[in-house]
């Protein structure tokens, strides 16, 4: 008889403990953030030295994605702009508001000038686009859109986005953000901080992108020493060649 009474009580206690632990974990880490660099099928990078360009490209590194990361690992930086996809998810049981997103500059210097390398073009779901100009001392987020067949990035609005906007996530809601960091005359490695407010508490959540920090290099004052593009259109004979417009 006692066992028949105790067993349900133990089960109820365990269920209550599990619920308490789950809620405690959610309170401790309410905003889940993942970030990844967007590698377009046509890209441009700047190299710190001529030696950064490998003399031979392995067979498994000859398409746009693996070649990009090969050059990044050899010190290359995105030329003029870096784009990233950020997914933010409210894992708590209360609404959460993103009040600001800021850039943290880990390092800044003059643009790389040794070489410009291009992977030429071969021929997403709805998301808010936020644009940062890295030349500013403290870059601020502006809403933006891609226009025309060339997908030119154009800022919208008359003031920074978070001056008069917030992003509110209901419990369990997730939203994708497209982030672009542009550099005209500087080179910097950078990351993002997301400022949130929930139930009167403010937090700053750093974004750790997959593949390491964002690295963006602007246009060097005296131009590049060399310009190359990968001639994927030559098939098996593909190699780095001078772009037709610079040959």
N, C-alpha and C positions, 0 to 999 in steps of 0.2 A: 504493500500500500504506500509506504514511504517512498519507495523507488519510483512508483508511478507519479508521485507529486514532485520529487526532486528532479527527475530527468527533464521534464518540460521547463522547469525553472533554470536549469543549467543551459539548455538550448537557448532560452530567451535571453539569458545573460550574455552568452556568446554572440548572439545576433546583435544585441545592444552594443557590445564591445566593438564588433566589426563596423557597425554604423558609426560609432564614435571615432574610431581610427580613420575611417574613410573621410569623415567630415573634417577631422583634424588635419589630415594630409592635404585636403583641398584648401583649407584655410591657409596652410603654410606655403602653398605654391598655387595661387589661384589662376595665374596667367601662364599658359604654356606657349612658348615661342620657338618656332623653327625658321631657319633662314638658309637660303641657298643662292649662289651666284647664277644668274641666267647667262648661259653661253649661247649666243645667237649662231645661226648657221653661217653668217658672214660677220667676221670680227676684225678689229684692228688692235694691235698692242705695240707698246714702246719698250725697247730693250736697253738695259743699263750699259752693256758692252757688246761689241761685235762677237765676242766669244759665247755670248748667250744663245746665238743661233747655232744649232747643232749641224755638224758637217754631214751627218747621215740621219735620216728619219726612219725608225723601225717601221716595219709593215703594219703593225697594229696601232701606230700613232699618226696615220696619214689622213685621217678624216677630221672634221672641224672640232669635235669634242675632245678626243684624246690629244690632238696637237695643241689645242689651247692650254690644257693642263700641263703638257710637256714644257711649253714655254714659260708658263707661270712658275713652275718649279725651278726654272733656270733664271728667275728674277724678273720676268716681264711684268709690266703693268698694263691694265686696260688703257687704251688711248682715248682721252677726252671724257669718257663716261663709263660707269659701271652700273649694271642693272642687277637687281636682286628681287627674289620673291620671298616675302615674309608671311608666315601663317600664324595668326594669333588666335588662341582659343581660351575661353573662360571655362575653367574646370571646377569652378566653385558653384555653390547653390544660391548666390546672390548676384545681381547685376554688377558689372565691372565697367568702368569708364576709362578709356585711354585719353588722357588730357594733353599729351604732347609726345613727339618723337624727335630726338635730337641726335646729332652726329658727335662722336668722340673721335678726335684726330690723334692717333697714336704717334704718327711721324709725319713730318712735312718737309719738303725740300724743292729744289728746282726740277723741272721735268727731265725725264730721260731723253737723251739726244743721240745715242749711238746708232739706233736703227729703228725704223718703223716697219712693222710686218703686218700684212693683210692676208686673211683667208677670204677670197672673193665669193660673192653670192652665187648659188647654183640656179639661179633662175629667178586664248586663255579664258579661261573663264573670266567673268566680270570681276574687276578688281579696282580698288582705288589706287591711282598713280600719284606718288609723292616725289617731288623733285627737290634736290639739294644742290646748291652751288658751293663747291668745296673751296673756292677762292676766298669766301667770306671767313672772317675770324670765327664766327659762330653760325654755321649754316643753319637755315631754318627751312621747314617743310612747306612747299607750295604744291597745291593740286595742279595736275598737268594732264594732258591728253596727247595721243599720237595722231597726227593728221597726215593725210595724203598717202600716196603709194610708197613714198620713202619713209613713212612712219616717223616724220619729224616731230620731236617733242616740243610741245607748246604749253607754257604755263597758263593756267586759268585763274580767275579771281583777281582781286585788287590788293590782297594782303596775304601774309602767311596763313596756311590752312588752319592751324590750331589757335590762331587769334580769335576766331569766332566759330570754331567747330570742335567737336569731340567725337570719339568713336565709342559707342556704347554696345557692349556685348551682353546678351541675356545668358542665363545659366546654360552651359553646354554649347553656346553659339561660337562659331569660328568664322573668320574673315581673312581673305587674302589681300595683301598689300603689295603693290609693285613699287619698289624703291629705285630711284636713279640718283647717283652721285656724279655730278659733272665737274670737270676741272679744265680751266682755260689756260692758266699760266703757273700752276703749282703741281706738285706731285705729293700724294699723301696716302698712307694706309689709314683706314678708318673703320669704325664700327658704329652700331646704333644703340641708343638707350631709349626704352619705352617707359614713359611716366604714366602711372595708373592711379586711380582713386577708387576705393571700394569700402563702403560702410564707414566712411570718415577716415580711413587709413590711406596714406600715400606710399607708393613703392616705386622704385626704379628698377626695371628689368633689362639687363644687358642682352643684346642679341649676339649669339655666337654662330656665325654662318658656317655651313659646311664648306670645307676647302680652305679655311683660314680667313684672315681679315681681308676686307676689300682693299684693293690697291689700284689707284687711278692716277694717270700722268697726263698733264696738259701738253700744249704745244711748246716745244723749246724755242727760246728767243731767237736763236740763230739757225733754226731748222734741224733736220736730222742729217747725220753723216751718211746714212744709207737708207734706202727704201726697198723692201722686198715683198713679194706675194707668193703664196704657194700655188703652183700651177696644177691643181687637181685635174684640170681639163685635159692634161697630157697623159692621163691614165697612169700606166706603170712607169712612165718616164717623168712623172711629176717631180718638181724640184723648186727651190726658191729662185725666182727670177725677178728682174726689174719690172715693175708695173708698166704697162704700155704708155700711160700718160706721163711717166717719169723717165722712160727709156731714152 
